[in-house]
Amino acid sequence: MENSTSPHLAQPYRLPRHIVPTRYDLQLTPHLAQATFDGTVGIAANVLAQAPEIVLNAKALAIHNVQVNGFDASFSLHSETERLVITPAAAVEPGTATISISFSGVLNDSLRGFYRSTYTDENGAEQVIAATQMQSTDCRQAFPCWDEPDFKAVFSITLVVEDHHLAISNGAEVSRQSVASGRTAVRFADTMSMSTYIVAFIVGPLEATQPIDVDGTPLRIVHVPGKAHLTDFGKRVGAFSLKWFQDYYGIRYPAAKLDLVAMPDFAAGAMENIGCITFREVLLLVDPEKSTQMEQQLVADVVSHENAHMWFGDLVTMKWWNGIWLNEAFATFMEVAAVDAFAPQWKRWTSFGLERSAAFEVDSLASTRPVEFPVESPNDCEGMFDVLTYQKGGALLRMLEMYLGQEEFRAGVSKYLRAHAYSNTETNDLWDSIEASIKEHNGDAPVRALMDSWIWQPGYPLVSASLRNNQLHLQQQRFSFDNTAYDTLWITPIHLRNGQSSANSAESKVLLSTAEMLVNLPHPNDPIVVNAQGHGFYRVSYSPELLQRLNATTIRGLSVIERYNLVDDSWNAVVAGRLEAIDFLNFVSGFTEERDLAVWQAIAIGIRGCGRLLPGNQQGPIQQRIAALAGPALNDIGWEPMANEDDLRGKLRGLLIVLLACDAGDAVAQDTARGYLAQAEAGQYVHPEVAAAATTVVASTGGEKEFEFFIERFKNGALPQDQERALYALADFQSAELVSRACDFAFSPEVKTQDAPFLLSRIMNNREYGEIAWNIVRERWSEANAAFPVSTIVRMVSPVRNLNTPQLQASAAEFFESHPIPQSAKMLEQILERQRVNTALRQREEARLFAALNATPTS
């Protein structure tokens, strides 16, 4: 029943604070065949002030009975605020109280709360799993609780399950007892005091590997039957990063065991439930012999990210959801650091530059947001999970670390975790701990002031560098694609290198806190690199004089991330109208000797961006440019890997194959790629990077036969990565009919709802036929919103930003005016603004780029 007069409604998104839970004794009985569950929960609470009513969260639950201190109490459910309001016969007095609730619910298909997941076993039968995903505010769908992060409590969980099913939760299993009807009550050890959003329980026909010991912590991987052979890599990186984090933080892992659980259906990438981390299968199960470097890196990244959360997020937790950025930013930062230690040959900090560029892209818009902003409703919280939280936040932490020094930063983080273990914090608590730690070691750094200037202000600076009387003149202004003038200033750590070569150069750090400053130079006539080492979250614009000093010889002497930044900054200068597209193409044409993957990735983004400025029938001159650039590089490294070749060289080969065969349309490269895929299908060994590239080539140049081949491979692929590759290959076909079929396939029951939005997104990103996908998504909008996880809807339509004609811009604006995405309103606003930026870019560049590319050279 509804009650609109209850005083709790004065704050519809924050529970009253005068009753605080301390312990939950939860018992759940899932009925997998019926997709329902029954439960009881006993809650011990501290009462801080007399309470005529008790208010907690409940959503999509049927409440059967409530008792307070052993006496029946009346109750009402408020669906709008997702609350259960309990009214005892007499007001609860200060002290302690016990609340007992019996309830039931549905194992939903929305992949939130306590939900239903399925897989098909080796006999073709569907098997059902009950699983949880509580972040951010969905624990209330599993049992009544105080579902806010600062209401930490101990959880004692018992699952009553069918005898042949595996049951796991946050704690280790401590007892099992047979009960009636072929069921077993499995009780788990008490958890540490923790937030509801990291509660987890999973039940079903699953298997677990034998545990491995990580400094006294048993670690297992839980998976569907038949996939044990894909667990070794995940166990290895899980064990490595768990130990690495213990050493880094100087604090033991705060739970008794760790299960890594590969879920057949999972809306997010993974979830940091203490002791019971859940993953998409493709992000935990992998065969290193048959997977690409990126497929392995994704597993290493995600496992390390979630392990980092065991301390930063689970042990110490934000008070409210406005602080989720710091949880995720720090785990992003730590994932890269751990994977860099796990596989240094991957040069993980360098590849992070490419990920950081996605944050630059959003942060260059007028509709960007500060990293931290006020959060009130669950929808506000949903909008936190974006590139500004993860990639910008992680990049800012890396910038701070490199300015302070790695050991100084690490000591401050350890101080923060020790001071706030098992409690909740605000963002400033971290900056204050780091600053205090530095002072304890006789240092001084304005950590809070520096980070406040980045966290609470949107955007980032363009740092302009020029010479003035043999001094370096630095200026900062906010970078924006539309070149709007802002008066924003940041306290920006600038790393400088000045000298003729790396052996004869001087490095220094300065803080640029004003609009401009002068810096003395030891070698004023030599090359100058601003953002040396490449970790600053800003772009650089050199004066013509300083740019001339960065000639081909000097550029070859730069580090990989510095060369990457040069290319990335140049392409974004085109987007902002500061540089013409032909000038960018001429600039990167000088990179024929480049053999580093990261730089080629930046080049590929730029030249593909140039390709989107021209219609399909005018691609010839661009294709010739790409062939002249990628062809010699591929000929140099060859199609076959060399002995003892590093992983990144193999990945570069794959990128060059796709550039030459698909983007340049080289017929010989296309035939060669088809031959390699045929070899792989015949059972011959083909390097995974070549096989993955050949998959893209065959799809991009294929027809009906190839389309059916990839459908079959998706359905019956031996590995999760094989299935995902085949599914996403459907987005690459260059046929209106096949693109339409791919969209229909995405909406079919054969594609899991966790995957369908991402397939549609990739199809929408098809340069020639993305408009078809956009029109289909518009027509089936209600169907998509009803079927797909709510967090994936905005990601499904994110490639709208690349539909860069005035007609498509108007189409998107009109559609979303009447079809908003309330849980991702800010992200949608950014997508539509970027579409306007890209449309303006094409209108500005199309004719002059075509003319420049087709100009007859003069002798």
BADREN-767976 format. One line per 3 residues: number of its first residue (from 1); their letters; for each residue x, y, z of C-alpha. Coordinates in steps of 0.001 Angstrom, whole numbers. Layout:
N
NUM> a> X Y Z; ...
***
This chain:
859
1> men> 0 0 0; 1101 3586 -572; 1332 6284 2072
4> sts> 2119 9802 889; 2149 11462 4298; 4975 9584 5995
7> phl> 7724 11935 7240; 10436 9824 5595; 9371 11265 2235
10> aqp> 11045 14576 3110; 14274 13009 1783; 13196 10592 -950
13> yrl> 16712 9388 -1793; 18415 9210 1624; 17206 7054 4464
16> prh> 16754 8473 7971; 19962 8110 10003; 18606 7470 13509
19> ivp> 18470 3681 13043; 21674 1961 11934; 21889 -1760 11070
22> try> 24839 -3683 12514; 24100 -7252 11446; 21935 -9178 8969
25> dlq> 21091 -12877 9394; 19780 -13734 5944; 18361 -17039 4683
28> ltp> 17293 -17455 1082; 15711 -20368 -759; 15907 -19931 -4546
31> hla> 13543 -21972 -6750; 15418 -21993 -10040; 12817 -23756 -12168
34> qat> 10128 -21307 -11080; 12461 -18265 -11120; 11391 -17260 -7610
37> fdg> 12884 -17142 -4144; 11754 -17036 -532; 13661 -15469 2311
40> tvg> 13851 -14331 5868; 16134 -11719 7337; 16820 -10798 10926
43> iaa> 18415 -7392 11335; 20136 -6136 14470; 20204 -2350 14661
46> nvl> 21298 482 16896; 18537 2965 17629; 19977 6444 18172
49> aqa> 16702 8281 18814; 13118 7334 19544; 11566 6024 16325
52> pei> 7812 5724 15672; 8661 4074 12352; 11571 2164 10788
55> vln> 12453 2973 7202; 14600 771 4979; 14790 -164 1297
58> aka> 12829 -2836 -567; 12009 -3110 -4245; 10075 -5727 -6243
61> lai> 9629 -7869 -3121; 6477 -9287 -1551; 6631 -8705 2216
64> hnv> 4740 -11338 4200; 5408 -10609 7841; 7378 -8119 9940
67> qvn> 8268 -8237 13607; 10099 -5670 15710; 11648 -6946 18937
70> gfd> 9540 -10097 18655; 6170 -8366 18153; 4204 -8110 14919
73> asf> 4411 -4720 13223; 2435 -3152 10418; 4216 -2106 7254
76> slh> 3773 -392 3912; 5733 -419 669; 6493 2796 -1219
79> set> 7337 1877 -4791; 8383 5379 -5856; 11063 5655 -3183
82> erl> 11753 1885 -3074; 11149 1765 683; 9620 -447 3276
85> vit> 8151 1558 6167; 7594 -430 9339; 5310 894 12065
88> paa> 5665 -1020 15357; 2843 -1009 17895; 4930 1327 20067
91> ave> 7798 3624 19186; 11232 1978 19298; 13302 3433 22106
94> pgt> 17042 4293 21929; 19294 1273 22347; 19187 -1858 20207
97> ati> 16410 -3420 18186; 15811 -6540 16113; 13718 -6532 12954
100> sis> 12553 -9827 11425; 11073 -9909 7918; 9812 -12746 5744
103> fsg> 9527 -12054 2037; 9604 -13519 -1466; 10635 -12308 -4868
106> vln> 11205 -13110 -8530; 14544 -14057 -10067; 14348 -11352 -12706
109> dsl> 15750 -11279 -16244; 17145 -7743 -15997; 20556 -8863 -14643
112> rgf> 20077 -6724 -11514; 19496 -7608 -7883; 18868 -11368 -7499
115> yrs> 18509 -12491 -11105; 18261 -15490 -13402; 21133 -16554 -15651
118> tyt> 21133 -19478 -18083; 23485 -21575 -20149; 23121 -24568 -22463
121> den> 24891 -27696 -21277; 26702 -30277 -23414; 23433 -32167 -23922
124> gae> 21650 -29094 -25264; 19568 -28585 -22136; 19090 -25170 -20569
127> qvi> 20514 -24831 -17065; 19539 -22052 -14665; 21687 -20121 -12187
130> aat> 20547 -17602 -9573; 23085 -14785 -9247; 23410 -11273 -7855
133> qmq> 24473 -7848 -9055; 23809 -5276 -6346; 25666 -2153 -7469
136> std> 24511 477 -7185; 21118 257 -5495; 19777 -3203 -6293
139> crq> 20465 -5153 -3100; 16984 -3998 -2100; 15628 -6314 -4851
142> afp> 17173 -9332 -3074; 16175 -8611 543; 15010 -5624 2633
145> cwd> 18037 -3649 3780; 19527 -237 4423; 20806 3 831
148> epd> 23189 2941 1125; 26984 2584 1200; 27612 4100 4631
151> fka> 25216 1703 6380; 27915 -931 6810; 27042 -4124 8655
154> vfs> 28064 -7755 9101; 26226 -10284 6917; 25559 -13893 7907
157> itl> 24145 -15665 4849; 22540 -19094 4522; 21390 -20473 1171
160> vve> 18949 -23384 1038; 19713 -25035 -2278; 19125 -28234 -4224
163> dhh> 21598 -30893 -3172; 23425 -31052 -6522; 23909 -27283 -6831
166> lai> 26965 -25257 -5891; 26312 -22315 -3566; 28801 -19541 -2906
169> sng> 28722 -16186 -1156; 31088 -13570 245; 32199 -15735 3154
172> aev> 33677 -19202 3188; 31299 -22121 3656; 31237 -23093 7345
175> srq> 28476 -25696 7504; 25899 -27603 5497; 22829 -29390 6753
178> sva> 20368 -31553 4853; 16801 -30313 4983; 13553 -31639 3553
181> sgr> 12856 -32184 -150; 16397 -32838 -1337; 17778 -29502 -241
184> tav> 20825 -28467 1735; 21193 -25397 3937; 24657 -23969 3249
187> rfa> 25835 -21450 5834; 28682 -19044 5168; 31074 -17314 7538
190> dtm> 30226 -13835 8723; 31522 -11099 6471; 33485 -8091 7598
193> sms> 31441 -4961 8220; 30575 -3883 4682; 28133 -2137 2369
196> tyi> 25104 -3834 831; 26227 -3227 -2744; 29018 -5827 -2420
199> vaf> 26809 -8595 -968; 26815 -11627 -3282; 25317 -15106 -3490
202> ivg> 25236 -17489 -6447; 23459 -20845 -6763; 23321 -23349 -9594
205> ple> 24895 -26198 -11556; 28423 -24801 -11430; 31926 -26113 -10799
208> atq> 34917 -24686 -8941; 38592 -25254 -9534; 40830 -26520 -6789
211> pid> 41920 -23525 -4701; 45419 -22151 -4901; 47038 -20556 -1874
214> vdg> 47907 -16859 -2061; 49706 -16015 1162; 47102 -17928 3141
217> tpl> 44071 -16957 1034; 42461 -19758 -1021; 41588 -18538 -4534
220> riv> 39282 -20438 -6920; 37564 -19862 -10227; 33898 -20843 -10454
223> hvp> 32564 -21653 -13907; 29933 -23585 -15834; 30827 -27261 -16391
226> gka> 33172 -27955 -19290; 35253 -24797 -19049; 37845 -25728 -16439
229> hlt> 40548 -25730 -19145; 40061 -21966 -19561; 40753 -21027 -15943
232> dfg> 44549 -21190 -15580; 45303 -17699 -16902; 42637 -16083 -14721
235> krv> 43928 -17922 -11642; 47490 -16879 -12421; 46702 -13177 -12833
238> gaf> 44286 -13295 -9888; 46946 -14735 -7590; 49599 -12341 -8866
241> slk> 47530 -9192 -8452; 46129 -10218 -5054; 49651 -10633 -3688
244> wfq> 50875 -7518 -5512; 48154 -5398 -3923; 48864 -6780 -458
247> dyy> 52464 -5710 -916; 51546 -2330 -2428; 49011 -1384 230
250> gir> 50946 -3013 3056; 47643 -4462 4305; 46479 -8076 4136
253> ypa> 43542 -9001 1946; 40542 -8343 4234; 38616 -11609 3713
256> akl> 39198 -15317 4260; 38812 -16569 671; 38415 -15307 -2874
259> dlv> 36206 -16832 -5560; 36332 -15448 -9083; 33033 -16358 -10741
262> amp> 32501 -16531 -14526; 28835 -15761 -15209; 27029 -16701 -18453
265> dfa> 24863 -13555 -18123; 26282 -10384 -16637; 25420 -6801 -17529
268> aga> 28626 -5158 -16311; 32189 -6279 -16953; 32739 -7483 -13388
271> men> 31731 -6638 -9810; 33969 -6314 -6769; 31944 -8287 -4216
274> igc> 34352 -9046 -1378; 35336 -12718 -1506; 33034 -13457 -4471
277> itf> 33903 -11365 -7530; 31608 -11876 -10526; 32664 -11523 -14181
280> rev> 31437 -11866 -17714; 32843 -15171 -18930; 34884 -13529 -21672
283> lll> 36634 -11370 -19051; 37781 -14280 -16884; 38003 -17442 -19008
286> vdp> 40651 -17443 -21737; 43067 -19749 -23543; 46376 -17844 -23903
289> eks> 47445 -20026 -26827; 44397 -19096 -28897; 43675 -15538 -27832
292> tqm> 45019 -12147 -28814; 47107 -9927 -26604; 44104 -7644 -26073
295> eqq> 41847 -10535 -25102; 44385 -11625 -22496; 44998 -8056 -21361
298> lva> 41280 -7519 -20828; 41189 -10504 -18482; 44302 -9295 -16650
301> dvv> 42916 -5748 -16442; 39498 -6695 -15141; 40728 -9273 -12615
304> she> 43293 -6772 -11315; 40722 -3950 -11246; 38341 -5984 -9099
307> nah> 41111 -7231 -6818; 42205 -3625 -6257; 38675 -2864 -5041
310> mwf> 39026 -5351 -2193; 40886 -2586 -377; 39874 576 -2219
313> gdl> 36089 377 -2182; 35356 -2668 -49; 37613 -2140 2991
316> vtm> 37331 1651 2700; 34124 2837 1047; 32743 6171 -115
319> kww> 30055 7671 2125; 27702 8313 -776; 27577 7667 -4504
322> ngi> 29159 11005 -5436; 32409 9309 -4351; 32047 6322 -6687
325> wln> 34436 8050 -9082; 37313 7653 -6636; 36586 3948 -6127
328> eaf> 36574 3323 -9859; 39347 5744 -10761; 41658 4259 -8188
331> atf> 40887 695 -9271; 41550 1762 -12879; 44881 3290 -11869
334> mev> 45819 217 -9814; 44768 -2249 -12505; 47230 -677 -14924
337> aav> 50001 -652 -12316; 49428 -4313 -11423; 49197 -5506 -15029
340> daf> 52325 -3509 -15876; 54060 -5542 -13164; 52425 -8810 -14289
343> apq> 53308 -8412 -17981; 55840 -5583 -18431; 56219 -6508 -22105
346> wkr> 52710 -5167 -22680; 53818 -1612 -21755; 50541 -1092 -19994
349> wts> 51114 2534 -18993; 51718 3364 -22644; 48508 1701 -23811
352> fgl> 46667 3539 -21042; 47346 6662 -23122; 44883 5397 -25731
355> ers> 42234 4760 -23078; 42863 8200 -21600; 42096 9701 -25015
358> aaf> 38492 8526 -24690; 38215 10732 -21606; 39861 13638 -23433
361> evd> 37202 13273 -26123; 34296 13693 -23700; 36113 16308 -21631
364> sla> 36557 18485 -24736; 32800 19043 -24914; 30796 21882 -23418
367> str> 28523 19198 -21907; 31300 17501 -19977; 31000 17349 -16212
370> pve> 33296 17606 -13215; 34756 14270 -12161; 32849 14546 -8884
373> fpv> 29382 16039 -8809; 26337 15909 -6518; 24437 12621 -6659
376> esp> 20904 12376 -5328; 18864 9712 -7109; 19721 6207 -8333
379> ndc> 19632 7571 -11891; 22290 10136 -10936; 24395 7283 -9628
382> egm> 23979 5297 -12861; 25423 8237 -14791; 28677 8051 -12804
385> fdv> 29865 4944 -14663; 31576 6583 -17643; 35008 7434 -19047
388> lty> 35320 10506 -16843; 35009 8358 -13725; 37296 5577 -14911
391> qkg> 39757 6903 -17488; 39992 10574 -16530; 39965 9722 -12844
394> gal> 42674 7098 -13312; 44747 9470 -15450; 44561 12195 -12798
397> lrm> 45828 9778 -10165; 48692 8777 -12461; 49535 12442 -13033
400> lem> 49577 13029 -9262; 51721 9948 -8670; 54300 10995 -11261
403> ylg> 54431 14523 -9844; 54839 13433 -6209; 56962 10350 -6843
406> qee> 55776 6762 -6785; 56891 5897 -3259; 55510 9132 -1809
409> fra> 52150 8468 -3442; 52119 4854 -2264; 52878 5802 1335
412> gvs> 49984 8255 1335; 47557 5674 -26; 48586 3148 2625
415> kyl> 48107 5802 5331; 44606 6519 4007; 43578 2836 3981
418> rah> 44887 2208 7487; 43191 5303 8903; 39783 4519 7393
421> ays> 39629 694 7315; 36053 -674 7616; 34598 2825 7433
424> nte> 33440 5405 4893; 35167 8477 3491; 34869 11568 1354
427> tnd> 37252 12287 -1527; 39225 14868 446; 40232 12237 2995
430> lwd> 42572 10679 435; 44215 13969 -540; 44667 14877 3136
433> sie> 46258 11498 3903; 48704 11810 1020; 49559 15397 1955
436> asi> 50060 14446 5608; 52243 11498 4634; 54464 13738 2533
439> keh> 54835 16182 5430; 55795 13299 7730; 58705 12660 5354
442> ngd> 59717 16331 5374; 58177 17095 2010; 55594 19600 912
445> apv> 53013 19453 -1853; 49606 21130 -2211; 47849 17820 -2879
448> ral> 44313 18840 -1934; 44478 22192 -3737; 45985 20547 -6818
451> mds> 43433 17740 -7010; 40485 19980 -6142; 41328 22062 -9204
454> wiw> 40909 18926 -11345; 38109 17068 -9576; 35620 19892 -9141
457> qpg> 36106 21618 -12502; 35079 20208 -15872; 37487 20037 -18785
460> ypl> 41261 20113 -19010; 43894 22564 -20265; 45572 23118 -23568
463> vsa> 49100 24142 -22601; 50669 26402 -25216; 54466 26592 -25365
466> slr> 56566 29295 -26994; 59843 31123 -26453; 60176 34581 -24940
469> nnq> 63694 35963 -24461; 65199 32489 -24219; 62663 31494 -21587
472> lhl> 59852 29018 -22073; 56492 30777 -22047; 53660 28478 -20916
475> qqq> 49999 29413 -21123; 46942 27387 -20173; 43392 27646 -21424
478> rfs> 40584 25120 -21437; 40639 22943 -24548; 37294 22627 -26285
481> fdn> 36195 21375 -29659; 34152 24513 -30275; 36974 26831 -29100
484> tay> 34776 28545 -26543; 36778 30845 -24265; 36697 29791 -20601
487> dtl> 38411 31367 -17613; 39132 27978 -15969; 42581 27466 -14460
490> wit> 44133 24289 -13094; 47131 23604 -10906; 48884 21640 -13601
493> pih> 52031 19558 -13026; 54222 20152 -16079; 57121 17808 -16835
496> lrn> 59688 19391 -19153; 62656 17991 -21045; 65092 20288 -22744
499> gqs> 68112 19137 -24722; 69398 17814 -28032; 69044 14133 -27070
502> san> 67902 11971 -24204; 71525 11588 -23146; 72082 15349 -23177
505> sae> 68901 16789 -21747; 67540 18174 -18504; 64186 17180 -17004
508> skv> 62274 19358 -14566; 58834 19781 -13029; 56876 22973 -12560
511> lls> 53358 23726 -11344; 51437 25897 -13757; 48748 27441 -11535
514> tae> 48220 30767 -13302; 47185 31631 -16836; 50825 31880 -17902
517> mlv> 54340 31579 -16567; 57982 31809 -17689; 60427 28952 -17114
520> nlp> 64206 29226 -17365; 65780 26759 -19785; 69226 25155 -19478
523> hpn> 69409 24697 -23274; 67173 27370 -24811; 68291 26600 -28375
526> dpi> 67583 22874 -28197; 64355 20885 -28559; 61813 21220 -25760
529> vvn> 59303 18527 -24801; 56314 19638 -22737; 54513 16789 -20956
532> aqg> 57724 14754 -20903; 56980 11110 -20050; 53459 11775 -21319
535> hgf> 51425 11370 -18145; 49921 14854 -17783; 46197 15174 -18430
538> yrv> 46475 18043 -20884; 47169 18682 -24529; 50132 20658 -25828
541> sys> 50336 23248 -28576; 53859 24211 -29658; 54700 27488 -31357
544> pel> 55987 27094 -34953; 59526 27732 -33753; 59388 24975 -31130
547> lqr> 57529 22662 -33487; 60317 22964 -36052; 62752 21624 -33476
550> lna> 60637 18449 -33203; 61882 17161 -36550; 61979 13542 -37685
553> tti> 65248 12884 -35863; 64005 14436 -32638; 60672 12604 -32821
556> rgl> 62434 9269 -33148; 64195 10058 -29887; 60936 10645 -28005
559> svi> 59398 7951 -25835; 56503 5968 -27239; 53882 7781 -25153
562> ery> 55357 11142 -26165; 55098 10227 -29852; 51581 8933 -29262
565> nlv> 50617 12242 -27650; 51994 14212 -30613; 49786 12295 -33044
568> dds> 46759 12318 -30745; 47066 16056 -30073; 47372 16711 -33819
571> wna> 44209 14796 -34710; 42222 16550 -31999; 43492 19871 -33298
574> vva> 41746 18900 -36558; 38501 18139 -34717; 38737 21525 -32980
577> grl> 39421 23374 -36233; 42964 24356 -35258; 44545 22210 -37985
580> eai> 43351 21101 -41406; 42798 17406 -42080; 45265 17417 -44980
583> dfl> 47941 18803 -42662; 47333 15914 -40270; 47624 13393 -43104
586> nfv> 50840 15028 -44276; 52206 14944 -40729; 51550 11237 -40155
589> sgf> 52852 10346 -43620; 56277 10933 -42094; 55762 7965 -39732
592> tee> 56600 5240 -42282; 59484 4110 -40052; 57278 3901 -36956
595> rdl> 57030 396 -35500; 55392 951 -32145; 51832 -204 -31649
598> avw> 50589 2722 -29544; 51671 5319 -32102; 50053 3316 -34897
601> qai> 46844 3163 -32886; 46805 6967 -32720; 47564 7171 -36446
604> aig> 44729 4739 -37213; 42217 6798 -35223; 43202 9926 -37140
607> irg> 43251 8494 -40643; 39970 6664 -40073; 38572 9942 -38788
610> cgr> 39672 11568 -42041; 37949 8761 -43938; 34648 9650 -42270
613> llp> 34903 13158 -43718; 34367 11870 -47266; 31575 9760 -48817
616> gnq> 32275 6157 -49747; 32786 6879 -53451; 35553 9395 -52655
619> qgp> 37720 7135 -50491; 40295 6362 -53207; 42902 9019 -52353
622> iqq> 42597 8315 -48614; 43045 4609 -49315; 46200 5374 -51268
625> ria> 47563 7356 -48319; 46820 4488 -45934; 48399 1939 -48256
628> ala> 51538 4071 -48609; 51809 4257 -44838; 50736 787 -43688
631> gpa> 52011 -1264 -46632; 55755 -768 -46044; 55338 -1330 -42291
634> lnd> 53496 -4626 -42839; 56029 -5726 -45443; 58768 -4979 -42937
637> igw> 57370 -7004 -40040; 55766 -9634 -42292; 52605 -11688 -41968
640> epm> 54287 -14432 -39945; 55594 -13821 -36419; 59312 -14031 -35817
643> ane> 60828 -16271 -33167; 60582 -14784 -29658; 58530 -11877 -30971
646> ddl> 56894 -9757 -28266; 53116 -9602 -27928; 52826 -5983 -29046
649> rgk> 54591 -6660 -32357; 51984 -9331 -33041; 49213 -6916 -32163
652> lrg> 50731 -4284 -34465; 50719 -6852 -37280; 46997 -7370 -36764
655> lli> 46333 -3626 -36877; 48390 -3181 -40053; 46595 -6086 -41753
658> vll> 43212 -4482 -41106; 44448 -1033 -42168; 45849 -2363 -45428
661> acd> 43114 -4850 -46316; 40024 -3001 -45053; 40819 707 -44766
664> agd> 43102 818 -47827; 41113 -1826 -49742; 44242 -3688 -50831
667> ava> 43080 -6765 -52784; 46273 -8750 -52226; 46073 -8211 -48457
670> qdt> 42408 -9245 -48529; 43206 -12504 -50333; 46086 -13221 -47980
673> arg> 43864 -12692 -44957; 41220 -15017 -46365; 43879 -17654 -46811
676> yla> 44954 -17395 -43195; 41399 -17722 -41904; 40885 -20767 -44137
679> qae> 44044 -22292 -42659; 42774 -21698 -39170; 39442 -23307 -40034
682> agq> 41310 -26313 -41438; 42964 -26827 -38071; 46363 -25349 -38912
685> yvh> 47977 -23033 -36395; 47535 -19363 -37209; 48776 -16722 -34773
688> pev> 45760 -15384 -32832; 46460 -11769 -33859; 46487 -12753 -37550
691> aaa> 43377 -14898 -37098; 41531 -12030 -35386; 42571 -9558 -38102
694> att> 41596 -12048 -40812; 38169 -12377 -39187; 37656 -8627 -39599
697> vva> 38894 -8699 -43199; 36718 -11643 -44216; 33633 -10022 -42693
700> stg> 34388 -6631 -44251; 34765 -8167 -47715; 32349 -11068 -47400
703> gek> 28814 -11926 -48403; 25998 -14314 -47490; 28259 -17354 -47144
706> efe> 30628 -15585 -44755; 27744 -14119 -42777; 26324 -17593 -42143
709> ffi> 29799 -18844 -41245; 30140 -16237 -38478; 26631 -16953 -37190
712> erf> 27580 -20619 -36862; 30915 -19769 -35253; 29156 -17525 -32739
715> kng> 26748 -20292 -31781; 29324 -23078 -31562; 32705 -21442 -30980
718> alp> 34964 -23370 -28632; 36072 -20326 -26633; 34221 -17268 -25285
721> qdq> 36648 -15097 -27284; 35883 -17038 -30505; 32182 -16486 -29987
724> era> 32578 -12801 -29239; 34856 -12253 -32259; 32361 -13949 -34545
727> lya> 29401 -12028 -33115; 31045 -8646 -33518; 32275 -9548 -37023
730> lad> 28624 -9302 -38095; 28957 -5532 -37695; 31685 -5293 -40371
733> fqs> 29780 -6475 -43449; 29480 -3983 -46281; 25976 -4839 -47438
736> ael> 22736 -3118 -46498; 20886 -6440 -46468; 23438 -8184 -44222
739> vsr> 23678 -5222 -41878; 19899 -5324 -41469; 20077 -9053 -40789
742> acd> 22782 -8480 -38193; 20507 -5991 -36410; 17617 -8456 -36458
745> faf> 19934 -11143 -35107; 20905 -8833 -32218; 17240 -8645 -31209
748> spe> 16747 -12408 -31493; 16764 -14795 -28499; 19990 -16294 -29829
751> vkt> 21981 -13259 -28615; 22093 -12709 -24868; 20748 -9387 -23706
754> qda> 24163 -8589 -22168; 25704 -8713 -25684; 22983 -7438 -28011
757> pfl> 23387 -3702 -27260; 27113 -3894 -27991; 26544 -5670 -31297
760> lsr> 24047 -2973 -32303; 26539 -314 -31227; 29239 -1805 -33444
763> imn> 26879 -2022 -36392; 25905 1613 -35892; 29618 2432 -36086
766> nre> 29854 919 -39586; 31015 3854 -41711; 28850 3075 -44743
769> yge> 25824 1394 -43182; 25596 2688 -39630; 22502 4669 -40556
772> iaw> 20620 1405 -41109; 21332 284 -37568; 20303 3677 -36225
775> niv> 16953 3489 -38009; 16313 -51 -36760; 17166 889 -33177
778> rer> 14777 3834 -33400; 11988 1600 -34701; 12590 -1021 -31996
781> wse> 13370 1385 -29153; 10685 125 -26789; 11741 -3461 -27407
784> ana> 15386 -2624 -26667; 14565 -797 -23446; 12365 -3637 -22251
787> afp> 14930 -6355 -22987; 18423 -4931 -22505; 20154 -4045 -19213
790> vst> 19408 -437 -18349; 23093 493 -18155; 23716 -607 -21753
793> ivr> 21113 1529 -23518; 23239 4656 -23797; 26243 2579 -24882
796> mvs> 24127 1041 -27617; 23503 4458 -29167; 26904 6036 -28499
799> pvr> 28017 5686 -32195; 25265 8153 -33109; 28083 10683 -32627
802> nln> 29689 9421 -35854; 26573 9903 -38009; 27964 13175 -39295
805> tpq> 25460 14685 -41729; 22992 17494 -40946; 20089 15160 -41723
808> lqa> 21242 12462 -39299; 22077 15070 -36675; 18524 16408 -36908
811> saa> 17145 12865 -36821; 18986 12064 -33580; 18059 15350 -31918
814> eff> 14387 14910 -32775; 14294 11290 -31641; 15935 11786 -28272
817> esh> 13798 14842 -27572; 10874 12453 -27173; 12879 9339 -26130
820> pip> 15212 10412 -23316; 17534 8044 -21460; 16956 9266 -17882
823> qsa> 19524 6964 -16278; 22208 8352 -18629; 21011 11858 -19413
826> kml> 24456 13471 -19244; 26084 10817 -21429; 23338 11207 -24018
829> eqi> 23824 14969 -23995; 27531 14391 -24673; 26842 11960 -27521
832> ler> 24577 14467 -29248; 27052 17302 -28786; 29861 15178 -30221
835> qrv> 27621 14400 -33181; 27247 18157 -33757; 31025 18571 -33491
838> nta> 31596 15793 -36027; 28978 17164 -38378; 30583 20614 -38238
841> lrq> 33983 19010 -38810; 32751 17280 -41946; 31078 20412 -43265
844> ree> 34307 22336 -42648; 36675 19772 -44097; 34928 17673 -46739
847> arl> 35393 19916 -49766; 38882 21150 -48953; 40143 17680 -48021
850> faa> 38769 16274 -51271; 40419 19100 -53216; 43751 18695 -51440
853> lna> 43825 14929 -51929; 42998 15231 -55602; 45257 18178 -56396
856> tpt> 47721 17460 -59211; 51260 17679 -57822; 53345 20400 -59457
859> s> 56889 19676 -60561
***
